[in-house]
Amino acid sequence: MLMMKHGSLFLRSCVLVLFSVVLLLLPGLAAYADVNAPPQPKPSVSAAAPVVVVPVHQSVETGLQKFLERAMKEAEEARAMYVILDIDTLGGRVDSAEEIGEMIRSSKVPTLAYVHGKAVSAGSYIALNATKIAMEPGSSIGAAAVVDITGNEIESVKVIAHWSSEMRAAAELRGRNPQIAEAMVDKNVGAEMPQLTRSVPKGQLVSLTAEEAIKVGYAEVIAKDIDEAIRFVGGTDHPVLHIDPTPAEKFARFITQPWISMLLLFIGIAGVLIELFVPGFGIPGIVGLIGFGLYFFGNYLSGFAGVEDIALFVIGVVLLIIEIFVSSFGIIGILGIACLFSSVIMAANNTKQAALNLSIATVLAIIVVAIIIKYFKHRGVWNRFILREKLTTEQGFTSSKIRTDLLGKSGLSVTPLRPAGTILVADERVDVVTTGEFIPVNTQVVVVQVEGSRIVVREAHGLVQ
C-alpha cells in the first residue's frame, strides 16, 4: 500500500512539472509561430481609388501653398491610392516651401514627385519630401541656394544653416544621402558621389540630371511622361483625377506675388492721396480704391485676410476723411493711418514681407504725389477751404465808398482831432485823421489826401484854397 501511494504521488508530481514547463514555454512558442508564419497579404487597394495628379508649376509662394492644401485634402477625401506632384518650378519662397514640405510629410496618401522640367531651389525641397521621386529625361533637381528678391545669393550663415538642415532632414526622411542635399544649398560643403565617379568640390552647388539622380538614389525611376509615372506607382487600372487651380486660385496666386502686392499698394496709396489733394473728377480715388480692393481680395481668396482686416481698412479710410473736415490736431488722422497700415500687414501671410512692400509703396507714392501737387497745386484740396479770390478796385470791387469828392474841401472840426476825429463838411459829418498833429475843436481844416476810406486833413491857415 505504501509503495502504491508513493507511486501515485510521483506520477502527479511529474504531471504538474510538465504542465508548468508547458505554461512557461507557451509565450515563446507563440512568438516563434508568429515569426515563422507565412506573411499575410496586405489589404488590396480599391480599384476605385484614384491616382490624383496635382500640378506644382511656376513659383513656390503662398498661393501655391493654399492650392496644394485644398488638393491634398481632396485626395484624402477621395481615398486616393497615390498623389503625383507634377513639378516644374525654379523655386520661390522658403517659408511657403517649408509649409508645403510639412504638408507632404504628414499626408495620409503616399506621394510621388514627378519632375518633368526643373525642381530647383524650393522645388527640390518639395520633391525630397515626397515618398518617391520620378524624373523626366532631361530634367534636373538641385541648386537650392537661398537668394534675395533681386536674385543674389544670401551669405547669411544663419539662413544657409537653417535651409541646409531642412534639406538634409528631407533627404534623411526618405533614406537618401543627406550630404548631397546639403551640398545643393551650401556651396562650402561639397559632395562625394562615387556612383558617378566624380565629386562636387567646395565652391559649387550640386545639381543632378535625371540619370545622375537615379544613380545616387535621389530618384526611383525615369518616366518619359505622366502615364509612365502612373504605371510606376501601380495605378494603370485606377481612375486618374487631375486637380487644377480654379480661376479664382490662379488670380489669387497672381495677386499675392510680392511685386504685384507692392504695385497694388502703391496704386492704392497714390490714388487716394491724389484724390484728396488734387481732385480729378474722382478717377484717382476710384483707381486707388480698386488697388486696395484687389490687394485684399487676393489675400482673402488665398485664406490670409479676414473680414476683420477689411473692416479695419474701412475704418482707417473713414478716419482720414473725418480728419480732413474736423480739426483734431492730427489725432484722428494718425489713428486712421495706423488702421490702414495694420490692416494691410494683417491681411498678408508674411507680415515682414507685407511691411516691406507697404514701406516701399508708401515712399514711391509720396514721391509721385509730391510731383503731381507741384504741377497741379491750384487744384489742391486746401482750395476748398481757403478764399483765394481778390476783389480789387481795378476790378470794380470796393469794401466801402471812396470819398475822393472831398479832396481839397474845407470843414470845421467838431471834435478834437488826436489825430482822429470828426469834422463837418457842408453839414455832413466825416471821420478823418490828421497827419499827426493835434487840432482842437472849431478849427478850420482842409482835406489834403484820400486813400480808400482814410481821409487826411490839416489846419486851413497858410493853405492855398
Buried (B, 14 or more C-beta within 10 A) or exposed (E): EEEEEEEEEEEEEEEEEEEEEEEEEEEEEEEEEEEEEEEEEEEEBEEEBBBBBBBBBBBBBBBBBBBBBBBBEBBBEBEBBBBBBBBBBBBBBBBBBBBBBEBBBEBEBEBBBBBBBBBBBBBBBBBBBBBBBBBBEEBBBBBBBBEEEEEEEBEEEEBBEBBBBBBBBBBEBBEBBBBBBBBBBBBEBBBEBEEBEEBBEEEBBBBBBBEBBBBBBBBBBBBEEBEBBBEBBEBEEBBBBBBEBEEEBBBBBEBBBBEBBBBBBBBBBBBBBBBBBBBBEEEBBEBBBBBBBBBBBBBBBBBBBBEEBBEBBEBBBEBBEBBEEEEEEEEBBEBBBEBBBBBBBBBBBBEEBBBBBBEBBBEBBEEBBEEBBEEBEEBBEEEEEEEEEEEEEEEEEEEEEBBEEBEEBBBEBBBBBEBEBBBBBEEEEBEBBBEEEEBEEEBBBBBBEBEEEEBBBBBBEEEEE
